[in-house]
Amino acid sequence: MSQTIHNLGAYGSVVLAKDFSKDFINAFEHINQRDGVKITPLAGQSQVVNGINYAFYCLVEPVVAPDVAKVNKLELIVIHALDDKYTETAERVLSRPVLVPPIGSFDGVALRDEFTEAEQAAAEQIESLIGVDYDILAAQQQVVAGLNFVFYSVVTPATRNGQAFFAEIEAFRNLDGRLENFNLIPVKP
């Protein structure tokens, strides 16, 4: 686990869930008590205010019967910790809306190990770009005249002391299979 570093007054660098310290894990346990959903943290960051705010980027999966369509979404959830008391202060859906069935809309959020071939190929192409390190964690796609993608990623500038941040990466794959029209959108808690 990584050493916890809390920034004073501003959110610090994004930390992947696999690197969460005990502080992050304790704060996340208070999110994980929601009924009817399974919540998986992908990344998080913190800031020192009157206590500590933790921002978690989470995959939220509804718990449904096997024959019911399940639509996963990505949420930003903020927890405030003060004197060993934890309070959820904000919640924001980051993922694109999904129609059921998802005809014409984006599909549900998929984690990296569940990517389609098209999502995997596009993610690998983006991660091969030089100058910035991308750790793509999740994706959505939409069938159009080609494919629209939204990737959810931890982005780290390849510079000394570059601070990692969470971002959406929008991309379009044309009918020839080439990616174009990239758009990097930083996500702030």
Disulfide bonds with the S-S distance in Angstrom:
none
